[in-house]
Amino acid sequence: MQIYGLKNCDTCRKAMKALPGAVLVDVRAEGVPDEVLARAYEAFGDKLLNTRSTTWRQLDEAARGLPPLAVIKATPSVMKRPLIAVDNQLFLGWNSAVEADVKASL
């Protein structure tokens, strides 16, 4: 199980604590593999882009106008976090419902 997020993100830390067997992949340092990113966009669409984040607000209009996958590749911290990969399933965000779904898939 991999958690794609940021090592200093509180939500990602909560997910890591609840899922002790998971490996954190820091998207700033390592990025998200193209195949995982494409599957995530197919599953979650524009929800994959966190348009309420400070990072998003700091982007200029030209960057905001790019396709979502291009924006995430250029600025990985604008991706909604965490993105959790368990076998062939993907989960986005972290709340009690996502936690239950992830644990049920293990």
TAHU-V713328 format. One line per field, one symbol per residue. ss: DSSP state (H for helix, E for strand, - for the rest). Layout:
ss = ???
This chain:
ss = -EEEE----HHHHHHHHH----EEEE-------HHHHHHHHHHHHHHHE----HHHHH--HHHH---HHHHHHH-HHHE---EEEE--EEEE---HHHHHHHHHH-
